[in-house]
């Protein structure tokens, strides 16, 4: 199968990562894949660094209408030259252009993948774009799928919920305990600690302030708590970080929070902590960080935001707070902080969930099924 994935995001976010892992998975299975990305962006660099073929000379992202119109001709030429059968579009702004270009190739099918938390607008154009003209729609979570079905009338047979996948690495040969000990030495910590980690960009919707408030409630009863904050190096973090550091000082948490910034070896470090925490108060449709924690046998405690209640199975892979509040998050963390056996059991369950429910093989099979069904139908843009 020849596929074109339109991933015209500038930053390396969850949507861009979803497109990248789809490209890698399809390519590994023997399919020919090209990804569209804006030139000179972090997204384009990440895609190229993963050994994917990247096309940056079709500026569908350009602000000027005349440049986008010129890009339409280049897009049609690329589709014809590469004999593209499936186009998967990851950003709404590019979808109309891909649908127009598809009219020149009756055998081409257009899929829309939606993985962001912004509410979909239920106007007539979106109902046509998603419900009639697209040949299939992928939602990164059930909460997104339900919205597309209810607000836009997308037929259930054209909709698929396909969660972000994760490859499960083999267990470390030196064991989790040794890795954890090395991490404590690296941090200059010699006492026994309960290690929590939060991974993600520093932004209000990611809930770092809420987590600090929850930590302040827990430290008096659990003085060994240590929160590791790993960031993602996004624009604006340099402004968002100082207020959080000031909040931690005001709460008396200097000995209980370490600001560690961006790390290339983050997956390895995620496997050395006792609990992952996802305190987000908005977004969280792809839940990439959560399934990455699962893959290294680290259970996750989270707020009930976005798709997190779908991804985390309380009692098997982690715990969910009753609400996105400091008190509720602290209450969800409390039972696990002093219970090593419970954390180990949940960690094993999290790894099993990653291996089966979020496996790359399941991810690939679900996409191929949708693509093949789309190819078997009449082209959506012709009014079917």
C-alpha positions in Angstrom: 0.0 0.0 0.0 1.2 3.5 -0.8 0.3 6.1 1.9 0.7 9.8 2.5 0.5 11.0 6.1 -0.1 14.8 6.4 1.4 15.8 9.7 1.8 19.6 9.2 2.5 20.5 12.8 5.4 22.7 13.7 6.1 21.2 17.2 6.7 17.7 18.4 3.5 17.1 20.2 1.2 14.1 20.7 -0.5 14.4 17.3 2.9 14.6 15.5 4.1 11.5 17.5 1.0 9.6 16.5 1.6 10.3 12.8 5.3 9.3 13.2 4.6 6.0 15.0 1.9 5.2 12.3 4.5 5.9 9.6 7.1 3.7 11.3 4.6 0.9 11.9 3.4 0.9 8.3 6.9 1.1 6.9 8.1 -1.8 9.1 5.2 -3.9 7.7 6.4 -3.3 4.1 4.2 -0.3 3.1 5.5 2.8 1.3 5.0 5.9 3.4 5.6 9.6 2.9 5.0 12.2 5.5 4.2 15.9 4.9 5.7 18.3 7.4 6.6 22.0 7.4 10.2 22.7 6.5 12.7 23.6 9.3 10.4 22.4 12.1 11.0 20.1 15.0 8.4 17.8 13.6 10.2 17.4 10.3 13.5 16.8 12.1 12.0 14.2 14.3 10.4 12.4 11.3 13.7 12.4 9.3 15.6 11.2 12.4 13.3 8.2 12.6 14.2 7.1 9.1 10.9 8.2 7.5 10.6 9.9 4.1 9.6 13.5 4.7 8.2 15.9 2.1 8.6 19.6 3.1 8.0 21.4 -0.2 4.2 21.4 -0.2 3.2 24.4 2.0 -0.3 23.5 2.9 0.4 25.3 6.2 1.2 28.6 4.5 -0.8 31.6 5.7 -1.1 33.0 2.1 -4.0 31.5 0.1 -2.1 31.8 -3.1 0.7 29.7 -1.7 -1.7 27.1 -0.5 -3.4 27.1 -4.0 0.0 26.5 -5.6 0.7 23.7 -3.1 -2.5 22.0 -4.3 -1.0 21.4 -7.7 2.2 20.0 -6.1 0.2 17.8 -3.9 -1.8 16.3 -6.8 1.4 15.7 -8.7 3.0 14.0 -5.7 0.0 11.7 -5.3 0.1 10.8 -9.0 3.8 10.2 -9.1 3.9 8.1 -6.0 0.6 6.3 -6.8 -0.8 7.2 -3.4 -3.8 5.1 -2.4 -4.5 6.4 1.1 -4.0 9.9 2.5 -4.3 10.3 6.3 -4.7 13.9 7.5 -3.8 14.9 11.1 -4.7 18.6 11.0 -8.1 20.0 10.2 -6.6 23.0 8.3 -5.2 20.7 5.6 -8.2 18.5 5.2 -10.1 20.5 2.6 -7.0 20.8 0.4 -6.4 17.0 0.5 -10.0 16.4 -0.4 -9.8 18.7 -3.3 -6.6 17.1 -4.5 -8.2 13.7 -4.2 -10.8 14.6 -6.9 -8.0 14.2 -9.5 -7.4 10.6 -8.5 -10.6 8.5 -8.3 -8.8 5.6 -6.6 -7.5 7.8 -3.7 -9.1 7.6 -0.3 -8.8 10.3 2.4 -8.8 9.4 6.1 -8.9 12.0 8.9 -7.2 11.3 12.2 -8.4 13.4 15.1 -6.3 13.4 18.3 -6.8 16.7 20.0 -9.1 17.8 22.8 -10.5 21.0 21.2 -14.3 20.6 20.8 -15.3 19.8 17.2 -17.5 22.4 15.7 -20.9 21.0 14.6 -21.5 23.2 11.6 -22.6 22.0 8.2 -19.1 22.1 6.6 -17.6 19.8 9.3 -20.6 17.5 8.9 -19.8 17.2 5.2 -16.0 17.0 5.7 -16.2 14.2 8.3 -19.5 12.6 7.7 -19.7 12.4 3.9 -16.5 13.4 2.1 -13.8 11.6 4.2 -13.6 7.9 3.5 -12.9 7.1 7.2 -12.1 8.8 10.5 -9.7 7.7 13.2 -10.3 8.9 16.8 -7.4 8.6 19.2 -9.8 7.8 22.1 -13.4 6.9 22.7 -14.3 10.3 24.0 -13.2 11.8 20.6 -15.1 9.1 18.7 -18.3 9.7 20.5 -18.1 13.5 19.8 -17.6 12.9 16.1 -20.5 10.5 15.9 -22.9 12.6 18.0 -22.0 16.1 16.8 -21.1 15.4 13.2 -23.1 12.4 12.4 -20.2 10.3 11.2 -21.5 6.8 10.4 -20.1 4.2 13.0 -18.8 2.0 10.2 -16.5 4.8 9.1 -15.2 5.5 12.6 -12.4 3.7 14.5 -11.0 4.3 17.9 -7.3 3.5 17.7 -5.2 4.3 20.7 -1.6 5.5 20.6 0.6 2.4 20.7 3.8 1.7 22.6 6.5 -0.9 22.1 7.3 -2.8 25.3 11.0 -3.1 25.9 12.4 -6.2 27.5 12.9 -6.1 31.2 16.2 -4.5 32.2 18.9 -7.2 32.8 20.0 -5.4 36.0 16.5 -5.1 37.4 14.4 -2.2 38.4 16.0 -1.9 41.9 19.5 -1.3 40.5 18.3 1.3 38.1 16.3 3.1 40.8 19.5 3.0 43.0 21.5 4.6 40.2 18.9 7.3 39.7 19.0 8.2 43.4 22.8 8.4 43.3 22.6 10.6 40.2 20.2 12.9 42.1 22.5 13.0 45.1 19.9 11.2 47.2 21.2 8.7 49.6 18.1 8.1 51.8 15.3 5.9 50.8 12.8 7.8 48.7 9.3 7.2 47.2 9.8 8.5 43.6 7.0 10.1 41.7 7.5 11.4 38.1 5.5 13.8 35.9 6.5 14.0 32.3 5.3 16.6 29.9 5.4 20.2 28.7 5.2 22.9 31.4 1.8 24.4 30.7 -1.2 25.3 32.9 -3.4 22.5 31.4 -0.9 19.9 32.4 -1.7 20.4 36.0 1.7 20.9 37.7 0.3 23.4 40.1 -2.5 21.0 41.1 0.1 18.3 41.7 2.3 20.5 43.9 -0.8 21.3 46.0 -1.5 17.5 46.3 2.1 16.8 47.2 1.9 19.4 50.0 -1.0 17.4 51.5 1.0 14.2 51.4 4.4 15.1 52.5 3.6 15.5 56.2 2.5 11.8 56.3 5.1 10.6 53.7 8.3 12.7 54.2 10.2 10.4 51.8 8.3 11.6 48.8 10.3 13.0 45.9 8.7 14.4 42.8 10.8 14.4 39.6 9.6 16.9 37.0 10.7 16.2 33.4 9.8 18.8 30.8 9.4 18.7 27.0 11.2 21.9 25.9 8.2 23.7 24.4 8.0 27.5 23.7 6.6 29.3 26.8 8.1 26.8 29.3 10.7 29.4 30.3 7.8 31.6 31.4 5.7 28.9 33.0 8.4 27.3 35.1 9.4 30.1 37.5 5.9 30.5 39.0 5.8 26.7 39.7 9.1 26.8 41.4 7.9 29.7 43.5 4.8 27.8 44.4 6.9 24.8 45.4 9.0 27.1 47.7 5.9 28.7 49.2 4.5 25.2 50.0 7.8 24.2 51.6 8.6 21.5 49.0 12.2 22.3 48.2 13.4 18.9 49.4 10.6 17.1 47.7 10.7 18.4 44.1 13.5 18.2 41.5 13.2 20.1 38.2 15.1 18.0 35.8 14.2 19.4 32.4 14.4 17.5 29.1 16.1 14.1 29.0 16.8 11.9 26.0 16.7 8.8 28.1 13.3 9.6 29.6 11.7 6.1 28.9 14.5 4.4 30.9 14.1 6.8 33.8 10.3 6.3 33.7 11.0 2.7 34.6 13.0 3.5 37.7 10.3 5.5 39.6 7.6 4.1 41.8 4.7 5.9 40.3 3.9 8.1 37.3 1.5 10.9 37.7 -0.6 12.6 35.1 -2.3 15.6 36.8 -3.7 17.2 33.6 -6.8 19.3 33.9 -7.4 19.5 30.1 -6.3 17.8 26.9 -5.1 14.2 27.2 -6.7 12.5 24.2 -3.6 10.6 23.0 -2.3 9.8 26.5 1.2 9.0 25.1 3.0 9.5 28.4 0.6 7.2 30.3 1.1 4.2 28.0 4.9 4.9 28.0 4.8 4.6 31.8 2.9 1.3 31.4 5.4 -0.1 28.9 8.2 0.0 31.6 5.9 -1.4 34.3 5.3 1.8 36.1 1.7 2.3 37.3 0.0 5.7 36.8 -2.1 7.9 39.0 -4.1 10.5 37.1 -6.9 13.0 37.1 -10.0 11.9 35.2 -9.3 14.1 32.2 -9.9 13.4 28.6 -9.2 9.8 27.7 -7.4 9.0 30.9 -10.4 7.2 32.4 -10.4 5.0 29.3 -6.7 4.2 29.4 -6.1 3.6 33.1 -7.8 0.6 34.7 -8.0 1.3 38.5 -6.7 -1.7 40.4 -4.9 -3.1 37.4 -2.6 -0.4 35.9 -3.0 2.5 38.3 -5.5 4.7 40.0 -7.8 7.6 39.1 -8.7 10.6 41.2 -12.4 11.3 41.6 -11.9 14.9 40.3 -9.2 17.2 39.0 -8.5 18.7 42.4 -5.5 18.6 44.8 -7.5 16.8 47.5 -8.8 14.1 45.1 -5.4 13.5 43.5 -3.8 13.2 47.0 -6.5 10.7 48.0 -5.8 8.6 44.9 -2.0 8.6 45.6 -2.2 8.0 49.3 -3.0 4.2 49.4 0.0 3.4 47.0 2.7 5.5 48.7 3.4 3.1 51.6 2.4 -0.2 49.8 5.3 -1.6 47.8 3.4 -4.8 47.0 0.5 -2.9 45.5 2.8 -0.8 43.4 4.6 -3.9 42.1 1.3 -5.6 41.3 0.0 -2.5 39.4 3.3 -2.2 37.6 3.0 -5.7 36.3 -0.6 -5.1 35.3 0.4 -1.9 33.5 3.0 -3.8 31.5 0.5 -6.5 30.5 -1.9 -3.8 29.4 0.8 -2.2 27.3 1.7 -5.5 25.7 -1.8 -6.4 24.7 -4.2 -3.4 24.5 -1.7 -0.8 23.3 0.7 -3.0 21.2 2.0 -1.8 17.8 0.6 -4.9 16.2 -2.9 -4.1 17.3 -2.4 -0.5 16.2 -1.3 -1.6 12.7 -4.1 -4.2 12.3 -6.8 -1.6 13.2 -5.4 0.9 10.7 -5.1 -1.6 7.9 -8.6 -2.8 8.4 -9.9 0.8 8.1 -7.8 1.5 5.1 -8.9 -1.6 3.3 -12.5 -1.0 4.0 -12.1 2.6 2.7 -10.5 1.3 -0.5 -13.4 -1.1 -1.0 -16.0 1.7 -0.9 -16.9 4.3 -3.5 -14.9 7.5 -3.0 -16.4 9.7 -0.3 -16.0 13.0 -2.1 -18.2 11.9 -4.9 -21.2 12.1 -2.6 -21.5 8.6 -1.2 
